[in-house]
Amino acid sequence: MIKLLYYFCQTYLIPQARKSAGITEEQVAIHDPSLSLLIKSYCRESGVRNLQKHIEKVRDKLWC
């Protein structure tokens, strides 16, 4: 399940958060260890809604 969340986060959630903040991948990147820690520590349910909320929190604190 972690691999699926990781893949979904890399291909959909992070690009969507970048687009909404108006930044590029070169400006800010979430590295693999950070993303794995986020998924393992904060996203205990199997859905992606909670993961999306955490990605948005990171975006709000760091990118905007």
C-alpha positions as CSV (number, residue, x, y, z in Angstrom):
1,M,0.0,0.0,0.0
2,I,2.9,2.4,0.7
3,K,4.2,1.9,-2.8
4,L,0.8,2.8,-4.3
5,L,0.5,5.9,-2.1
6,Y,4.1,6.9,-3.0
7,Y,3.4,6.5,-6.8
8,F,0.1,8.4,-6.6
9,C,1.7,11.2,-4.6
10,Q,4.6,11.5,-7.1
11,T,2.5,11.4,-10.2
12,Y,-0.6,13.3,-9.1
13,L,-0.6,15.0,-5.7
14,I,2.7,16.8,-5.8
15,P,2.4,18.1,-9.3
16,Q,-1.1,19.3,-8.5
17,A,0.1,21.1,-5.4
18,R,3.0,22.7,-7.4
19,K,0.5,23.9,-10.1
20,S,-1.8,25.4,-7.6
21,A,1.1,27.3,-5.9
22,G,2.5,28.4,-9.3
23,I,6.0,26.9,-8.9
24,T,8.1,24.5,-10.9
25,E,9.8,21.3,-10.0
26,E,13.2,23.1,-10.1
27,Q,12.2,25.6,-7.4
28,V,11.0,23.1,-4.8
29,A,11.2,19.3,-4.6
30,I,10.1,16.8,-2.1
31,H,12.8,14.1,-1.9
32,D,12.1,10.4,-1.6
33,P,13.0,10.0,2.1
34,S,10.8,12.9,3.1
35,L,7.9,11.6,1.1
36,S,8.3,8.1,2.6
37,L,8.4,9.5,6.1
38,L,5.3,11.6,5.4
39,I,3.4,8.6,4.2
40,K,4.5,6.2,6.9
41,S,4.1,8.7,9.8
42,Y,1.1,10.8,9.0
43,C,-1.1,8.8,6.6
44,R,-2.3,5.8,8.5
45,E,-5.5,5.2,6.5
46,S,-5.5,3.6,3.1
47,G,-7.1,6.5,1.2
48,V,-5.4,9.4,-0.4
49,R,-7.5,12.2,1.0
50,N,-5.5,12.4,4.2
51,L,-2.2,12.3,2.2
52,Q,-3.5,15.1,0.0
53,K,-4.2,17.3,3.1
54,H,-0.7,16.7,4.4
55,I,0.9,17.6,1.0
56,E,-1.2,20.8,0.9
57,K,0.0,21.6,4.5
58,V,3.6,21.2,3.3
59,R,2.9,23.4,0.3
60,D,1.3,26.1,2.4
61,K,4.2,26.2,4.8
62,L,7.1,26.0,2.4
63,W,6.0,27.0,-1.1
64,C,3.6,29.9,-0.6
